[in-house]
Amino acid sequence: MSSASQTTNHDEIRRWIEDRQGTPSRVKDSGEGGILRVDFGEPEEALVPIEWDEFFRIFEKSDLAFLHQDKTEDGKLSRFSKFVSRS
């Protein structure tokens, strides 16, 4: 069984997302704070790409951690990720 890891390290999060050709994004019309997402492949209409500085500003202000899986059970590169509360 493949497990997930949790981190708050900005470099690790950015590397994980970029290694999977992801784009830091937020949900459109999600207010000033924003709801973070990672957009993979074709841009989703409901998401707005944002710069890394804004992404990590929202990440810290929302007191989030990044839960992610490196490999699937069959050893392939995983795209599973989720933003969770640090507390």
C-alpha positions in Angstrom: 0.0 0.0 0.0 1.3 3.5 -0.9 1.1 6.1 1.8 0.8 9.9 1.8 3.2 12.4 3.4 2.4 15.8 4.8 4.6 18.8 4.6 4.6 22.6 5.0 8.0 23.1 3.3 7.5 25.5 0.3 10.4 24.1 -1.7 9.2 20.5 -1.3 5.6 21.5 -2.3 6.8 23.5 -5.3 9.1 20.6 -6.5 6.3 18.0 -6.1 3.8 20.1 -8.1 6.3 21.1 -10.9 7.5 17.5 -11.2 4.0 16.6 -12.2 3.6 19.6 -14.6 1.1 21.2 -12.2 0.2 24.8 -11.9 -0.5 26.7 -8.6 -4.1 27.9 -8.8 -7.0 29.1 -6.8 -10.8 28.6 -7.3 -12.4 31.5 -9.2 -14.6 33.7 -7.1 -13.3 32.2 -3.9 -12.9 35.5 -2.1 -9.9 37.4 -0.9 -8.2 34.4 0.9 -8.8 32.0 -2.0 -9.2 28.2 -2.1 -6.0 26.6 -3.3 -5.8 23.9 -6.0 -3.2 22.4 -8.2 -4.2 22.4 -11.9 -2.7 19.5 -14.0 -2.7 19.4 -17.8 -5.5 21.3 -19.5 -6.5 24.4 -17.5 -9.8 24.0 -15.7 -12.3 26.7 -16.2 -13.1 27.0 -12.5 -9.5 27.7 -11.6 -7.3 30.8 -11.9 -3.5 30.2 -12.2 -1.5 32.3 -9.7 2.1 33.0 -9.0 4.0 31.0 -6.4 4.3 34.0 -4.0 0.5 34.4 -3.9 0.0 30.6 -3.6 2.3 30.4 -0.5 0.8 33.6 1.0 -2.7 32.0 0.9 -1.2 28.7 2.1 0.4 30.3 5.2 -2.6 32.6 5.9 -4.9 29.6 5.8 -2.6 27.6 8.1 -2.5 24.7 5.6 -0.3 21.6 5.1 0.2 19.7 1.9 -0.8 16.0 1.9 0.7 14.2 -1.1 1.5 10.8 -2.4 4.8 10.3 -4.4 4.0 6.9 -6.0 0.9 4.9 -6.7 0.6 1.3 -5.4 1.9 0.1 -8.8 4.9 2.4 -8.6 3.8 5.1 -11.0 4.1 8.8 -10.3 1.1 9.9 -8.3 -0.8 13.1 -8.6 -2.8 12.6 -5.3 -2.6 15.7 -3.2 -4.8 17.6 -0.8 -4.6 20.7 1.3 -5.4 20.1 5.0 -5.4 22.1 8.2 -2.2 22.0 10.2 -4.0 21.7 13.4 
